[in-house]
């Protein structure tokens, strides 16, 4: 499993975080850490560390981008 650090924005409403967690699981990923950074203008900004099978995060990015309102701001390999 490869670890990736990500920053995402998502709608600040009930169910948004659940949709993100479900999508990560659907892609075979496992959330290792999660930090809520802030909420502003109806959007949440969060940092996540996610373990995924293999070393290519493309599947993870695709499932997250398919969720309405979710944006992956940055992603990089975790040390």
C-alpha positions, 0 to 999 in steps of 0.5 A: 500500500502507498500513502498519499497526503491530500487536501480536499474541499467539499460542501459543508453539509451533512453527508459530504464527508461520508460520501468521500469516505465511501469513495475512498473505500470503493477505490480500495483505500484506507483513511489513515489520518483526517484533519478538518482545517477550516470551514468557510463560505459553505465549504470544508477544507480537510487534510487526509492521509490515505493508503491505497493499493499500488502506487498510482492514485489515479483511481482514487482521484477519479472516484473523488472527482465523481462526487459533486462538489468535491475538489482535490486541491493537492495530492503527494506521496506521504513520507 
